[in-house]
Amino acid sequence: MQIHASDPAFTDSQRARANFRLAVKLTLGFVALIWFIQLLNWALDLGVEDFGVRPRELAGLPGILFAPLMHSGFAHLIANSVPLLIVGTAMLYLYPSAALLVLPAVYLGPGIAVWVFARGGVHVGASGLIYGLVSYIFVAGMIRRDRRAIAASLLVSFLYGASVWGVLPIEPGVSWETHLAAAVIGLALALALRRLDIPPRRRYTWEDEKDDDADEL
């Protein structure tokens, strides 16, 4: 399979740099939001039980919307913050068009699956977002011939490859159902949206000359 280099006029442009800064700002804004919520919960001594997904309970339905914003403690939040910054920025920067579909899907989809299929208990945390985005970025890089996508795929597999064990019911107290549902959603969307966000390919002088010769013929 031939690997294509992106056109430097596209990847190194002022617009591309502005898009990267915007991706960082948006991701930082979301991380700041979940930190603000955690600090508010801590200051007011609030629990997260009322905001989590509780499978097959009507009172647990709002958790589909609120659970990704809630964490069981600061250790849980810290564990999710750096991965969110990395994969959120990568998703928004490399796949801006797909992100409009992927982000809502990996935000809400795992909660819906957990409410329908998961075991009892309260499921909270942004790890579903992380698993969904890691899955999308990894699979998208494997099926595209774009060097940037492949590099991002290798990076997330290096940083978070061990997290694949999180989709199995190994560690008590961990919502493996959320992780599994998010990973499946990310994989399916990477396949379905594989033709989106393909950067223009770099063209070399000899290719232009070849096209000119073909025109003359």
Disulfide bonds with the S-S distance in Angstrom:
none
